[in-house]
C-alpha cells in the first residue's frame, strides 16, 4: 500500500507526527499508472495510509483549500517517509508538505 506523513515544514523530526494543520481538509491523491486515483485523508497528526497498492509507477498530489503540491517523479515504493526524510533522501526536498 501507501503510507506517509504530511508535515507543516520541510525539516520536521523523525517521529511521524506532523501535528495539527491549519485550514480545511487535506486530500492526498495517488494517481496510479493505470489511471486509478486513490484518495487519502491524513489523521490528526498527519499520517495517511492504505493497504491498497496503486498501479506502479505512481505520482502524488497534496491539496488543501485550493492549493496543491505535486510530486512529478514517478515512484515504485509506497513508503513515502523513506524518501521524504527530514533532510531529504534520493533527491527529494524533504518532508511531504501541506500546500
Secondary structure by P-SEA (a helix, b strand, c coil): cbbbbbbcccccccccccccccccbbbbbbbccccbbbbbbbcccbbbbbccccccccccccccccccccccccccccccccccccccccccccccccc
